[in-house]
Amino acid sequence: MLDPAGEATRAAAGRLGLAGLSRLRIGKAIDLELEADDRESAERTLADLCDRLLANPVTETWTCELEEAP
Amino acid sequence: MTVGIVVFPGSNCDRDMAWAVQGCLGLPTRFLWHGDTELNGVSAVVLPGGFSYGDYLRCGALARFAPLLREVEAFARGGGPVLGVCNGFQVLTEMGLLPGALTRNRDLHFLCEPCDLDVEPGPCRLLAGYGSREQVQFPIAHGEGCWQCDDGTFAALEQTGQLVLRYRSNPNGSRGAVAGVCNATGNVLGLMPHPERACDPLLGGADGRRLLQALVG
């Protein structure tokens, strides 16, 4: 998938004189807080949220990391 | 026969559209607020250009959840004519009424210029007034108009003739130089170029008139 912003940034890194960078893609990170009864239901809600709102499956993939609040 | 123009917070081509549809073509228009829940009997719906919801998250991603768009979706699925221009096209892809997605222009620039397009009307009712391979000129004005989709989708859309508008000089890097796509039943059309800015010869051309006229059949 074409990622022109990532490609332009990769080229800029080359102009810094830092060699070896063959690929750079730009995405986004979304930080959220969620209340759920247990880990499994939190994962289900997150997956639903990512599939139907936070990511567009045509152009984006997603992964999530879940941390329990103290 | 009234053309409904949906207004989101951040729409900025809604009045241009009304100027073209009502002012140039003499068709009655009505603005429809995104928060309403009724289409008020309009016979066609236009999603105009602009920056609905500030383009937050992704262009068109939040507009999809506006209460009125539930009605627009039902209207479209029932065969009603729906046109999405620029941001409106982005909204239609986010709604799943049109295939693919619109992403940053290949060269990252906001492009604002007249554009030569090839029309291949195929099943598209809104383009029925144009000849096969007719060349028209509409202006473009967008930063995220690079249309993309996967290989299988692209092949299927070519087969069904839904890739109805193509740039002659692909300014934004769209797959297959695609500028506009219609749905399989031909009643929903989305395009990045602005036909409403090509409805008066004083502004450089009137190629867009037949498209907007087709909103009312």
Contacts between the chains, C-beta under 8 A, distances in Angstrom:
chain1	res1	chain2	res2	distance
A	1	B	103	7.9
A	1	B	148	6.3
A	2	B	103	6.9
A	2	B	106	6.5
A	2	B	146	6.5
A	2	B	148	6.5
A	2	B	173	6.2
A	4	B	104	5.4
A	4	B	105	7.1
A	4	B	106	5.3
A	4	B	107	6.8
A	4	B	108	5.3
A	4	B	146	7.8
A	4	B	173	7.4
A	5	B	104	6.0
A	5	B	108	6.4
A	8	B	108	6.2
A	53	B	57	7.6
A	53	B	61	7.1
A	54	B	57	7.3
A	56	B	58	5.8
A	56	B	61	7.0
A	56	B	94	6.9
A	56	B	101	5.4
A	58	B	93	7.4
A	58	B	99	8.0
A	58	B	100	6.2
A	58	B	101	3.9
A	58	B	148	7.1
A	58	B	149	6.4
A	58	B	150	7.6
A	59	B	101	4.6
A	59	B	103	5.8
A	59	B	148	6.1
